[in-house]
Amino acid sequence: MLYTGKLSTGRCGLFRSVRKQGLWVSFAPHKLPYLGLWLCYGGWPGGSGPQQYAVALEPTTAPCGTLKQAQERGLAFQLAPKEDLEWELGFHLTPPGITWEAFREAVNQS
């Protein structure tokens, strides 16, 4: 898992150049100020069964792999009883045949 520093813009995306497809995610960086990049090259879930190959973009409240790490760094949210923390994620698919340049422009201008 890789993490960004604190973000001021809440957009990120993945582009498949061979298929000319893109997906981008929008989120509120004041609520989800970091982005995790999960790269899995067959190391999950373990065991003898089929393994996953995946890439995931994960907006997050802290650049940590565990709650304990976030607490140790002073980045964990603590909610009072009946208090909540809400956020929204937007998932945006590009039209077929989009170019890298058009994809990048769409992500940057939204």
Buried (B, 14 or more C-beta within 10 A) or exposed (E): EEBBEEBEEBBBBBBEEEEBBBBBBBBBBEBBBBBBBEEBEEEEEEEEEEBEEEEEBBBBBBBBEEEEEBEEEEBBEEEEEEEEEEEEEEEBEBEEEBEEEBBBEBBEEE
